[in-house]
Amino acid sequence: MQLLRRIWKDPVWSAVIAALLVAVGLSVWAQVKGLWPAVGRTFASAASWTTAASTVANWILLLMGICVLAVVVVGVMLLWAALTTSAGDTTPVVHKYVEDRFLGLVWRWKYGRDGTIYDLSVFCPACDYQIRPVTHTSWTDPDTTMFECDDCGHKVGPLRGSQYDVESQVERKIQKNLRNQTRPGTEA
């Protein structure tokens, strides 16, 4: 059952299975409607046309037609892709600036196609172990976030604000460095 589930989720095998199901369904429908003799005549006509006498062998014409059809399909797909994407989305934004030090910690991130920052992660500056921040909340005091490495014990904080607030501050610092084209590794 697990194998069947894995095959069904695979994009290639699920397409093959779907095509087989459609073929079986069409075969049953053709049998019920009595269309098989007409299908046989169509294939026989096509076979006789490809071997019929003409100035140029028909099989060569058929081969050229298939090539032209392939070129037209590719051209239509390229035209469709060019018309459906806006000018800003045609190429993904690629930045080499994906790591910096802020607030005494190492931060790494990725960029989306539109240039937005995502997957912002924090690492220990001493041993490069990924840190899970812990936010402390209180009714009387503002939220604070502590960054402690589980591997080497290095601590940074408590920093003012929740984890969301600290990550927002770091993201704004990254955006500032991108705007000002500041050298990575220098805290502003």
Residue, then its C-alpha position, 0 to 999 in steps of 0.5 A: m500500500q505504501l508503494l502504491r501511495r508513493i507511486w501515486k504521489d510521483p508526478v511522472w507515475s501518476a501521469v502514466i497511471a492517469a493516461l492508462l485509466v483514460a485509455v481504458g475508459l476510451s477503449v470501453w466506450a469505443q467497444v460499447k458504441g461499436l467504434w472499433p471498425a471505424v478506428g481500424r479504418t482510420f489507422a489503415s487509411a493513415a498507413s496507406w497514405t504514408t506509403a502512397a506514391s507522390t513526388v516526395a515520400n509521404w513518410i518524409l512529409l509526415l516527419m517534417g510535419i511532426c517537426v514543424l508541429a513541435v516547433v510551433v508548440v514550443g513557440v506558443m509555449l514561449l509566447w505564452a510564458a512571455l505574455t503571462t509574466s510581468a516584466g518584474d517576474t521574468t527572472p528571479v532575484v538572486h542575491k549573494y548577500v545571504e549572511d551577516r552578523f547582527l545583534g552579536l549573532v550570525w543570521r542567514w536567509k534566502y530570497g523569494r522570486d520577488g526579492t522578499i527575504y524568507d527562511l531567516s535563521v539564526f546561528c551561534p557566532a562561536c560554533d555555527y550551531q543553529i539557535r532556537p530563540v526563547t521569548h520570555t513574557s511577563w505581565t509587568d515587563p516588556d517581552t525579551t528574547m534569549f539566544e542560547c546555543d544548545d551545543c556550546g552554551h554561548k548566550v546572547g541576550p536577553l534582547r528587547g522584544s519577542q522573537y518576531d520583533v527581533e527577526s523583524q529588526v534583523e530583516r529591516k537591517i538586511q533591507k537597509n544594507l541592501r538599499n545602501q549596498t553596505r559591506p556584509g559583516t558590518e553592523a549598523 
